[in-house]
Amino acid sequence: MKLRERGTDKVHVFTGERKQVPKPASAPAWLKGDTVWKANVSKVGIERL
């Protein structure tokens, strides 16, 4: 995933995945189902344009 920083020449680069995990006990009532998606994202670096 690449996100450009506004007003500069920088592009932030990330890698990531998502996993289905059991819903936490503190989940709100409107959250239906037994599992939720959990993100795991790491920053790789910064590129310059």
N, C-alpha and C positions, 0 to 999 in steps of 0.2 A: 504494500500500500504506500502510495506517495502523496504527501500533502505539501502544497506550496504555501510558504509563509508570505502573507500579504505585505506589500511595500518593500520587499527585499528580493534578492536573487537566490534565496535558499529553498531547497526542497527536502523535507524530512522524510526519511525512508524507514518503514516499519515492516516487520514480518509478523504473522500471527496465525492463529487457528481458533476454532470454537469447539467446545465439547458439551455434550448434554450431561448434566449432573443432577442428582436428586434435589428437589426443591427444599430450601432451608425452612426450618421451623418458624422463623420470623417473617416469612413471606406474607404479603398482604392478601386479603380475602379475594380480591378480584383476579389474582393470578391463578388460573386454572391449570389442571394437569399435575402430574407427579414429578416432571423434570423441567429444567430450565436450561437455556444456553449460557455458557460461561466463556468469556473471551480471555485469550492468553496472547498478549501483544508485547513485542520487544522492539526497541529502537535499534536499527542497524547503523544508521549514520545520517549525514547531511550531504546532499549534493548541491553544487552551485551551477546556476544556469549560465 
